[in-house]
Amino acid sequence: MSSLPILYSFRRCPYAIRARLALLVSGQAVVLREVVLRDKPDALRQASLKATVPVLVLPDGQVIDQSLDIMRWALGRSDPEGWLMRDDVGLVAANDGPFKAHLDRTKYPDRHGSDPAVHRAAALDWLHRLDRRLGGSDQLCGATRGLADMAIIPFVRQFAAIDPAWFAAQALPHLRRWLDGHLQGSLFAAAMVRIPPWREGDAPVVFAPAKDAPGDF
């Protein structure tokens, strides 16, 4: 197992989800270590000062601790679907910046001292932008999925889960088609595998794409 990278991850974290999606589609196997965020292992803290997931530790000791960098590292090694050609740096930055801020202030108003209704409305404005874009193509950057889709969809998923009934009532037909299609696909299902939290001395858990996995949305 020493020849495999180690990925510190948390199943529900959208940053970790997008890293796992890219690792899977690239065919890059890793040793997966599930982290309990309230009880982070010393090995994670030693690997990265930021001590937040995802963190990828390569066999040569190099550490990649930003989710987009992990995605690009994996796809730089193997990109069978051409995800790197279907990126939009500005769109992903808007997701990671303003949209993520509004998402957090909607989901955790007490933590941020925020008015969730104000931030939910601002987040919805951005989702309408995505919906209009998806009205002209199946995916964010064309007919097939790419880096932009997979970098953004975990955050849209998290926002939708705050109040599913409210979200379902919004006029976002193209966005919901896109979101549901990905969430019901085999790639996303594989990325959301459940494993016990890792502790020092545990047997390694290899996270890798299943052989002969079916195609996806």
Sequence and secondary structure as in RCSB ss.txt:
>XXXX:A:sequence
MSSLPILYSFRRCPYAIRARLALLVSGQAVVLREVVLRDKPDALRQASLKATVPVLVLPDGQVIDQSLDIMRWAL
GRSDPEGWLMRDDVGLVAANDGPFKAHLDRTKYPDRHGSDPAVHRAAALDWLHRLDRRLGGSDQLCGATRGLADM
AIIPFVRQFAAIDPAWFAAQALPHLRRWLDGHLQGSLFAAAMVRIPPWREGDAPVVFAPAKDAPGDF
>XXXX:A:secstr
 TTS EEEE TT HHHHHHHHHHHHHT  EEEEE  TTS  HHHHHH TT  S EEE TTS EE SHHHHHHHHH
HH  TT GGGS  HHHHHHIIIIIHHHHHHHH HHHHT  HHHHHHHHHHHHHHHHHHHTSSSBTTBSS  HHHH
HHHHHHHHHHTTSHHHHHTSS HHHHHHHHHHHTSHHHHHHT       TT    EE   TT     
